[in-house]
Amino acid sequence: MRPLLRFAYVARRHYKAAPPPSPPKAPKKLQKFSFQSITWEDPYSWMSKVSDKVAMRHMDVYMEQEEKYSEAVMSDSEKLLNKLHFEMASRMPFDLSTPPFRWGPWLYYRRVEEAKPYPILCRRLASLNDDFISHKYPPAGFDFTTGKAIEQKLVDYNLEAERFGGYAYEELSEVSPNHQFLAYTMYDKENDYFKLSVRNLNSGSLCSKPQADRVSNLAWAKNGHALLYVVTDQKMRPYRVYYSLIGSTDEDVLLLEESDESVYINIRHTKDFQYVTVNTFSSTSSKVFLINAADPLSGLKLVWECDALAHCIIEHHRGYLYLFTDAPKGGQSVDYHYLLCSSADDPSSTRKWEEVLVDDPDLIIEDVDFSDKYLALIVREGKKVQLCSVGLPLPFGKGSLKLRKLDLQYLSLPKHVCQISPGPNYDFFSSVARFIISSPVVPDAVVDYDLATGRWNIIQQQNMLHDRTRILYGKNSASISMESSNSKHSNPVNANFEDDQLWNELSEFYACEQYEVPSFDGLFIPLTIVFSRNNKTQAKKPGILHGHGAYGELLDKRWRSELKSLLDRGWVVAYADVRGGGGFGKKWHNDGRCTKKHNSINDYISCAKFLIENDIVHENKLAGWGYSAGGLLVASAINRSPDLFRAAVLKVPFLDPTNTLLYPILPLIAADYEEFGYPWDLNDFLAIREYSPYDNIRKDVLYPAVLVTSSFNTRFGVWEAAKWVARVRDLSIYDPKRPILLNLTTDLVEENRYLQSKESALEATFLIKMIES
């Protein structure tokens, strides 16, 4: 009789788990340094000796070891890495064309061809735009009158990559006002500078001149028949302005040379191309000169100066110069920008500038954009950023005006807008201005705003819900159009539910919440968090906290499609607007730079504690994330509170300010020293030593898992990342479950979308592996 139930015994096989990979140990060569009566030792200073061939051979070997170690640590997560890379790459619109912008008779745009890493700059006549029906295939259309394709290819950056060692990294690009030439600069990797080229847009060929190296600025003159450009010295300081007549065989003319090594030069043309402005500035002075664009050899005329480093932008409008600046008033620093006006024909040596608008601390002007008949303003009221316009000329003859009293027309915006950026508004005589509207829960929307009628069109926006991107061209497109709110008051009508749908708002699926977090000194720090509504009640949520806090720059809180992979897996994405960053006035920036950098770090720590103490993120599942100077912020926070973080990602971080500021290998500019401190000033130097991530690594303390990504093509040398990684491993408690990884790239990731998604996937894989495993 067979038993009803049969039990079988299977012997278990016991496998010995493979030991975790051992991190490489960098060679030590102790070197002593002394400055400002302070002495310190650096065992890894040899890594930065780029001219020492022996040291660089050791560095090559060490980098290979780091690469193998990172691969070994991440080898068991290859399946997850591939899955995340597929997710992120699939959200990238590979057939995407930038929306064409109208300038004169032409529509200019860039598009990417299948299987090619770099875009192509193109144009087509606006009169033939009705034939441009397909947004999936921009080259579509044929002009039967001329027998030519409607689209003109101006620059193929895939071919430019062949000229420049496999890379196509463009910094400047300016079409001439007569639409006959394109001046642009490409990064020459072999020589480490940007090279100027001018291309004839009719023939497609490169002009024989000007061709210059180390070019930092461009401005067209003589209606496109002449080009002014700025070159840098060997320390990358912009110091000379040249004039070149297109088509001439004459040598380029030197218009200005600045011999003072503390002074920098910047040029730009006014939007109407009537003038070229030349800004010279240092840490203690700012000057603006004017050049008549019709006769650039007639000389430079000083129109503005002040005894401080100030932001100064001059525009010309119907015989008047408008100056948008944050220069001190009456010797007192101000916390905002303001607008001044002066006659362009003022012959006096002491030019008179009149204030156009009365100061209103509750309604701050962040940016202005002039056209022939309208002035567009980006304003901030409290924490809320808005976009409005007013007709020109302004009635300022009777004294300063109150902005709120003007007939302002506001654009109705979606909720949680974090940034408004002007687009390429080249056409001075057009009433349509382009802006990019950004939000943590709205994919970037490119909007054409008709300043005359108040109507607006969303020209381009990725639809994350349907995994497609809408790009609208011409009359044949079903354009999304809405009326703005016409209001004389500062509070525009909020976008209603239907508007939110038009904006492709994702609030139905992803929540955005904002908090005011008290910092160590009682000041409240804005904290923004985003999470999936499907996982709102999930316990033990992992989270990532972004921070930057430098140069007065806005923290990037825009919706990023790669973060969707983390959000959909239950992660909380948070953004700490710490002091030192932008968006809240000059004082907010000043209170987080130089000797006050500790404020930024403590603000970030306060936000991290807030997330944990309020159960927004689980106490052992918080990760930090910082890019460039934000890497300094996060690394410094880890030094002070390593137990707060389970992991961190530092992208091309600034980690060794002591040595970088004292002994720069890559050239620094005045803004770098203004931001992080002058080592020659004792108070600044003591502050640098106090906040420096490399100099304050804790001994015998358990650090979080950290992924440091760097590149051989970065402002902050790869040795900074390598030194920090080696020293953390050397001093902290070793835990194989909390590895310190160094990931290096040889490519310019910013210009290659495939590499961008691959790097983002690696970061997400690392965070999930370290926090969720």
Number of C-alpha atoms within 10 A of each C-alpha: 3 5 6 5 6 7 6 6 6 6 6 6 6 6 6 6 6 6 7 11 14 11 20 16 13 23 14 14 12 11 12 10 10 9 12 11 6 10 9 10 13 17 16 20 17 21 24 21 14 14 8 11 10 12 14 16 11 14 21 13 11 18 19 12 16 23 15 15 21 19 16 15 19 15 11 11 17 13 11 17 22 15 15 23 24 14 17 21 21 12 19 18 14 17 16 23 23 18 21 22 22 21 20 16 12 17 19 21 19 20 21 21 16 11 9 13 18 23 22 19 18 20 21 22 16 19 11 17 17 13 17 23 17 15 18 13 14 21 18 14 19 15 12 9 6 8 8 11 14 20 20 17 17 21 18 17 21 18 14 17 18 11 13 16 12 13 23 25 22 16 14 15 16 16 20 21 20 12 17 14 24 22 23 20 25 25 22 20 16 8 10 11 18 23 21 24 20 22 20 16 19 11 10 14 12 16 16 13 19 25 15 15 20 23 27 23 22 24 25 28 25 19 15 21 18 21 23 25 24 27 25 20 12 10 13 17 22 24 22 20 24 19 22 23 19 19 12 13 11 10 12 17 13 15 17 16 14 15 10 9 12 14 20 22 24 20 21 20 22 21 21 18 23 19 25 26 25 25 23 20 24 20 16 12 14 21 20 23 19 21 20 18 24 17 13 20 13 11 12 17 14 16 22 18 17 16 15 18 20 21 14 18 18 26 24 23 21 12 10 15 20 22 25 20 17 21 23 17 9 7 10 8 14 15 18 19 21 22 20 17 21 19 17 16 10 13 8 8 9 10 15 13 16 17 17 22 18 14 18 14 12 11 16 22 23 20 18 19 17 22 24 18 18 23 20 22 21 20 20 20 15 11 10 14 20 24 25 25 24 19 18 14 13 14 12 13 9 6 12 15 17 12 20 16 10 16 15 23 24 27 26 22 20 22 19 18 18 22 21 20 14 18 15 12 18 20 18 21 15 18 17 22 25 22 19 18 25 22 23 29 26 26 22 22 20 23 23 21 26 20 25 15 13 19 16 22 18 23 23 25 22 23 18 16 10 8 11 14 19 16 21 22 22 16 12 13 15 9 17 14 15 16 15 22 19 17 17 15 15 18 12 20 15 14 18 13 11 8 15 17 14 15 23 19 22 21 19 11 15 21 17 20 13 13 14 14 21 15 19 12 9 8 12 16 20 18 22 22 21 22 27 23 17 15 17 15 10 11 12 15 22 26 30 24 25 28 29 31 30 28 19 22 13 17 21 17 23 17 18 14 17 20 16 20 17 22 20 16 15 22 26 25 24 28 24 28 27 31 30 31 27 20 20 20 19 18 16 20 25 21 18 25 24 23 21 21 25 22 20 32 27 21 29 31 24 20 28 29 19 19 22 17 12 10 13 20 26 16 21 18 22 28 26 29 24 24 19 19 21 27 26 29 35 31 30 27 25 25 21 18 16 18 15 21 26 22 28 29 26 27 22 28 28 27 32 23 24 23 19 18 20 13 10 15 15 12 15 16 15 17 13 15 16 15 20 26 26 20 21 12 11 14 13 18 23 16 21 25 17 16 28 22 27 26 22 16 23 20 15 12 15 16 29 24 23 25 23 23 21 24 20 15 16 14 14 25 24 23 22 23 25 26 21 24 21 21 21 23 21 15 15 15 15 17 14 14 14 17 22 26 25 22 22 20 14 10 14 17 17 10 16 17 16 18 18 18 23 18 18 18 25 22 22 20 22 24 27 19 16 20 20 11 7
